[in-house]
Amino acid sequence: MARPLRFRYSPQSWSDQRVRQEIFKPLDSSLGARDAGPWYAIGGSWDTHRFEMANGDLALFARSGNEAYWMGNTETPSSLWRTDKVDWETVPFQVSRWAHRELLATLHERDPWLADYPYLSWFFLPVFMSKDGRESTRAFFREHAAGFPDASRRETTRFIESILETGALDDYRHVMAGKLGTSSHVDRVRMSAAMAEFIAAKILVDADYEITPEIEVTTGHSLDYRAVDPTANTNVLVEVTRPQPPANRAAAGPVAAVRDTAETKTSGQLANHGGGATLFVDCSSFPDDAWAMVRGEQPDVRHRPAVVYRARPNGHVEGYRKGSVPLELEDVISFVA
């Protein structure tokens, strides 16, 4: 499975003739390419190219002096196979800004409704425009309401937009956007599980915690977040899990779904960690009636401390706690008695 879009760096000089011979012609021969010309100026001493393939693939190339950067959701010409892959944050600002403008304009031309959500478009751009995942990741928001039951596309997308516009995850865009994956088909269960991490981020940020994702612990595992309250000297590790909707799994019902999913997490990753983490059990995939059963019974999840909750796209979060949770969440989650 291809990864989210990154640049390839070539520490070499590229003339117009070399670009045509070693990049354009191989693409044209294999996929039917058009040297379309860039849509935006880059500025400075950079020369830029935009190649559009007959199958909808796109490639960008920027060169200046003895260096060049390639980015594409298409096959890579053999002349660039041995180049290093680099992240968006490590390339020159002008190149990164130009690539963002080119790709965002292309995204909004092909899926115009996403233009209403600039933060979501920017944050998930590496997967929205990826080689294999560009159709499936957009469809997850467009046709599957980002994994929320009984909700509209625009309602749920607006909610995810509100999470991203906080800026709390900007520095971790590549790894967090990549959690959606770049599979060619929509895996609603896996993608919804990825959304659970964004909802957890929203809860923690709204509760005034500073968050850092993907915290490596001594067992070699990574936990989803560290939440820090500098004023109270609080430092809490958080792991997130999301039960599947009962209709999509073998468990007898929603209560069993919560118990089974939490047990898988607690007997594996959290058991290896040796305690000390707070478990977030996100039931946002549950429809109203399923959540009502969980809320009424408040099943134990075999780990303490834990928070079991369900978020709705209007921002309302309802839940219950097990054990002494070392996080102040009362202003964010409506806890049921």
KAGICOR-V457259 format. One record per residue. N is the residue number from 1. PHI is phi in whole degrees, -180 to 180 (999 if undefined). PSI is psi as a letter, one per 30 degrees, with the letter a starting at -180 (* if undefined). OMEGA is omega in degrees with one decimal (999 if undefined). Layout:
# KAGICOR-V457259
n = {N	N}
phi = {PHI	PHI}
psi = {PSI	PSI}
omega = {OMEGA	OMEGA}
This chain:
# KAGICOR-V457259
n = {1	2	3	4	5	6	7	8	9	10	11	12	13	14	15	16	17	18	19	20	21	22	23	24	25	26	27	28	29	30	31	32	33	34	35	36	37	38	39	40	41	42	43	44	45	46	47	48	49	50	51	52	53	54	55	56	57	58	59	60	61	62	63	64	65	66	67	68	69	70	71	72	73	74	75	76	77	78	79	80	81	82	83	84	85	86	87	88	89	90	91	92	93	94	95	96	97	98	99	100	101	102	103	104	105	106	107	108	109	110	111	112	113	114	115	116	117	118	119	120	121	122	123	124	125	126	127	128	129	130	131	132	133	134	135	136	137	138	139	140	141	142	143	144	145	146	147	148	149	150	151	152	153	154	155	156	157	158	159	160	161	162	163	164	165	166	167	168	169	170	171	172	173	174	175	176	177	178	179	180	181	182	183	184	185	186	187	188	189	190	191	192	193	194	195	196	197	198	199	200	201	202	203	204	205	206	207	208	209	210	211	212	213	214	215	216	217	218	219	220	221	222	223	224	225	226	227	228	229	230	231	232	233	234	235	236	237	238	239	240	241	242	243	244	245	246	247	248	249	250	251	252	253	254	255	256	257	258	259	260	261	262	263	264	265	266	267	268	269	270	271	272	273	274	275	276	277	278	279	280	281	282	283	284	285	286	287	288	289	290	291	292	293	294	295	296	297	298	299	300	301	302	303	304	305	306	307	308	309	310	311	312	313	314	315	316	317	318	319	320	321	322	323	324	325	326	327	328	329	330	331	332	333	334	335	336	337}
phi = {999	-66	-96	-56	-58	-136	-88	-110	-109	-115	-85	-138	-88	-127	-85	-56	-66	-67	-58	-67	-74	-103	-121	-64	-62	-61	-65	-65	-66	-88	-125	76	-101	-128	-81	-79	84	-65	-84	-130	-80	-104	84	69	-95	-82	-107	-128	-139	-128	-112	-113	-98	-62	-89	97	-66	-140	-138	-122	-144	-125	-140	-161	61	-104	-151	-154	-131	-116	-145	-162	-102	-135	-68	-89	-57	-60	-66	-113	-60	-94	-82	-81	-89	-133	-80	-56	-73	-99	-88	-54	-55	-61	-69	-62	-63	-63	-64	-59	-65	-62	-73	-64	-64	-67	-57	-74	-70	-87	-131	-58	-63	-70	-62	-76	-129	-65	-69	-62	-59	-68	-64	-94	-54	-62	-102	-61	-115	-75	-63	-99	-100	-66	-80	-69	-69	-68	-64	-60	-81	-74	-112	-120	50	55	88	-90	-80	53	-144	-88	-58	-70	-63	-73	-66	-63	-66	-64	-58	-66	-69	-75	-72	-67	80	-65	-108	-56	-71	-120	-58	-62	-71	-75	-63	-65	-65	-67	84	-129	-70	-77	-124	-78	-105	-62	-64	-66	-67	-65	-62	-64	-63	-59	-69	-72	-63	-61	-60	-62	-61	-68	-67	-65	-89	72	-97	-89	-118	-132	-86	56	-91	-78	-115	-65	-79	93	-88	-121	-101	-67	-146	-109	-112	-122	-113	-62	-73	-105	56	-98	-138	-125	-90	-128	-119	-114	-136	-133	-63	-74	-56	-54	-67	-103	-143	-84	-60	-69	180	-63	-65	-64	-61	-65	-63	-66	-66	-65	-64	-60	-70	-74	-84	-112	-60	-73	-65	-66	-69	89	94	97	-104	-95	-94	-102	-108	-95	-102	-68	-81	-81	-68	-55	-67	-67	-65	-60	-67	-67	-61	-70	-89	47	-64	-69	-120	61	-151	-137	-81	-147	-126	-110	-150	-137	-101	-114	-63	-81	97	-75	-125	-124	-172	-143	-118	-128	83	-91	-80	-85	-133	-91	-118	-62	-80	-114	-111	-83	-82	-90	-72}
psi = {k	l	l	l	k	l	l	k	k	j	h	l	k	j	l	e	e	e	e	e	e	f	e	e	e	e	e	e	e	e	f	i	l	k	i	f	k	l	f	l	l	e	l	a	g	k	k	l	k	j	k	k	l	f	g	f	l	k	k	k	k	k	k	k	b	h	l	l	k	k	k	k	h	a	k	k	k	f	f	g	e	g	l	k	k	l	l	e	f	f	l	k	e	e	e	e	e	e	e	e	e	e	e	e	e	e	e	f	e	f	i	f	f	f	f	f	i	e	e	e	e	e	e	g	e	f	e	f	g	l	e	f	g	e	e	e	e	e	e	e	e	e	f	g	h	g	g	k	k	h	l	l	e	e	e	e	e	e	e	e	e	e	e	e	f	f	g	f	g	e	f	g	e	e	e	e	e	f	f	f	l	h	l	f	l	j	i	e	e	e	e	e	e	e	f	e	e	e	e	e	e	e	e	e	e	f	g	g	k	k	k	k	l	i	j	k	l	f	f	f	l	k	l	e	l	k	k	k	j	f	e	g	h	k	j	k	k	k	k	k	l	j	k	l	k	e	f	g	l	f	l	f	a	e	e	e	e	e	e	e	e	e	e	e	e	f	f	c	e	e	e	e	f	g	l	f	l	k	k	k	j	j	g	f	f	k	l	e	e	e	e	e	e	e	e	e	f	i	k	l	g	g	k	k	l	l	k	k	l	k	k	l	f	g	f	k	k	k	a	l	l	k	a	j	k	h	k	j	g	f	f	e	k	j	k	k	*}
omega = {-179.4	-179.8	174.9	-176.8	170.4	177.2	164.8	-176.6	177.3	179.3	-177.6	176.5	-179.5	175.0	174.9	-177.6	-179.9	177.2	-178.5	-175.1	-170.0	178.8	-175.2	-175.4	175.7	177.9	-179.1	-179.4	-175.5	-170.0	-174.7	-173.3	174.4	175.2	-167.8	-174.9	-177.7	176.9	-176.3	175.0	-179.0	-179.0	179.3	-175.3	-176.0	168.6	-173.8	179.4	174.9	-179.4	179.7	-178.2	-176.8	-179.0	179.7	177.0	-179.0	175.3	177.8	179.7	178.1	-176.3	178.1	179.0	-177.2	175.6	179.8	179.6	179.0	171.2	179.5	172.8	-177.6	177.6	-179.0	177.0	-175.4	179.8	-179.1	-175.3	-174.3	177.0	-179.4	173.5	-178.1	-178.3	-179.5	-173.2	-174.7	179.8	177.3	-176.0	-178.2	-179.9	179.7	-179.8	179.7	-180.0	176.9	-177.5	179.2	-175.1	178.5	178.5	178.6	178.1	-176.5	173.4	-175.8	175.1	-172.0	-177.5	-180.0	179.5	178.4	-175.8	-173.3	-179.6	178.2	179.2	-179.2	-173.0	-176.3	-179.8	-179.5	176.3	177.3	-179.3	-178.1	-175.3	-175.4	-171.0	-173.1	179.2	-173.9	-177.6	176.2	-179.8	179.3	176.6	-173.6	-171.5	-176.2	174.4	176.7	175.1	178.5	176.6	173.1	179.6	-178.8	178.3	-174.7	178.7	-177.5	179.5	176.4	179.1	178.3	175.1	-179.2	177.0	-173.9	-176.4	172.9	-179.0	-175.2	-177.1	-176.1	-176.4	-177.3	-172.7	-172.6	-177.5	-177.6	176.6	-179.0	179.0	174.9	180.0	178.9	175.6	-179.6	178.4	180.0	172.8	-170.9	-179.2	-178.4	-179.2	176.8	176.2	176.3	179.0	178.5	179.5	177.3	177.0	176.9	177.3	179.7	179.5	-177.1	179.8	178.4	176.7	174.5	172.9	171.0	-172.1	172.4	-179.5	173.2	-177.7	177.8	179.0	-169.6	-179.8	-176.3	176.7	171.6	172.7	-166.1	-176.1	159.5	178.2	-175.1	170.7	-174.5	-177.5	-179.1	-178.8	-178.8	179.5	-172.0	173.7	-176.1	173.4	-173.4	171.6	-177.9	177.1	174.5	173.3	-174.9	-178.3	-175.3	-176.1	-174.2	-178.0	-173.5	-177.7	-175.7	179.2	177.4	179.1	178.9	-178.4	-175.4	-178.8	178.9	179.6	177.8	-180.0	-174.3	179.6	179.9	-172.6	-176.9	176.1	178.0	-179.9	176.3	176.1	176.3	-180.0	174.1	-179.6	171.7	177.2	-173.3	180.0	-175.7	175.9	-176.1	171.0	-172.9	-174.2	178.9	178.9	179.1	178.2	179.2	-179.8	-178.7	-177.0	-178.1	-176.2	173.4	-178.0	174.2	172.8	174.9	2.9	179.9	173.5	177.0	-173.5	175.5	178.2	174.2	-176.6	175.7	177.7	-179.7	178.6	-179.9	-179.1	176.6	-176.8	170.6	-177.8	-178.4	-176.0	-175.3	179.5	177.7	-173.6	-173.9	-179.3	-175.9	-177.5	173.7	-176.5	179.9	-177.7	999}
